[in-house]
Amino acid sequence: MTIVAQYLGYLVVRVFVCALQSLRMETCQTLAAGLATLASDILRLRRTVVEENLRIAFPELSDDERRRLAWRMWEHLFILIVEIAHAPRKIHETNWRRFVRFKNNREFGRLLLNGRPLVITSAHFGNFEMAGYILAILGFPTHTVARPLDNPFLDAFLNRFRGHTGQRIIPKKGGYEKIVEVLASHGQMSFLADQYAGSKGCWIEFFGRPASAHKAIALFALNHDAPLMVGYGQRLEKPMRYELALEAFVDPRSGDDAVSSVPRLTQWYTSQLETIIRRAPEQYWWLHRRWKDNRPAKRRSKQAA
């Protein structure tokens, strides 16, 4: 794609965001429902992937129930975009309590203030962008690993939102030294830990099916003596209302079985993420090919054993 085409795409998105910002939230919700119907039922975007993922995760559901869940996922994604558009004008240092409630906040705060490096894992669940945004408002800006968007203008636009309250983005490729620097200086690193990591990744169980996860997250926690925390930012009964929560954490100093090896720690936090997703599956991105398995048959049988 040429620079001109990328810039035109960026302008279209900016105009769309400006339009969203001019609308009442109730109108945006109606728009999100209509766009969900367009994406799910008319254009059928990534329908095969979504249906396959939902069959794996929820085999007990009927086809109609899975289609309804897919529609609700699309509605959630469009509301997420609306929330990002409205957040800089609505949520700030003096009024955040109107929009956020915390769960396990004392333990959450203790981990953030204990003076040690911290590894935070979450998933493409709820409004993960708002979770980082709000933490930074509260004075806990995290460094987050993210893959840059293909359109550099859109990537810069999104990162301006992320950096509005102090959140810092490290590119997924080429960011290793910066991650090490952050952890060595006792900073907080956050990762979305639910994407396919290739045939050479760490193979664990996710919704009862083998899935490849990145080894690096567990390695960073173990090598830097950093507690590993699983958290989430779930939307509550209406847009712009969230629960930020510490689901669970484990400390390398504890001697728990979960921190005895990279595979055990990776399985531990993946199981915690599965628990979170099961509580509100409509707020999870079922768009990723999470269960690809292109390992040779010999490696698969060895892993199963």
Number of C-alpha atoms within 10 A of each C-alpha: 7 8 11 9 11 16 15 13 14 18 14 12 14 15 11 12 16 13 12 19 18 11 13 10 18 11 10 21 19 13 16 21 18 14 19 24 16 15 18 21 14 10 11 13 14 13 17 10 15 22 18 17 20 20 15 14 18 15 12 11 13 11 13 9 13 20 18 13 20 26 21 20 23 27 24 25 22 19 26 21 16 22 22 20 20 19 16 13 9 12 18 16 12 8 10 15 12 11 17 19 15 14 13 12 13 11 14 19 12 10 21 15 12 10 11 18 24 27 27 25 23 24 23 21 25 28 26 19 18 22 20 25 25 25 16 20 18 12 12 19 20 22 23 20 19 15 11 17 11 10 17 14 17 19 14 13 15 16 15 14 18 20 16 14 21 20 22 18 19 17 14 13 10 9 13 13 8 13 21 16 11 16 22 14 12 17 21 21 27 23 17 16 20 23 16 19 17 17 16 12 15 20 24 19 17 21 16 11 12 18 24 22 26 20 17 14 22 23 17 21 25 21 11 17 19 27 21 27 22 24 25 25 26 23 24 14 8 11 17 22 18 23 18 26 19 21 18 16 19 20 17 19 11 11 10 11 12 18 22 13 12 20 19 16 24 24 19 21 26 24 17 19 24 18 14 21 20 14 9 14 21 21 23 22 19 24 19 15 14 20 18 14 16 11 12 9 10 8 12 14 10 8 11 8 6
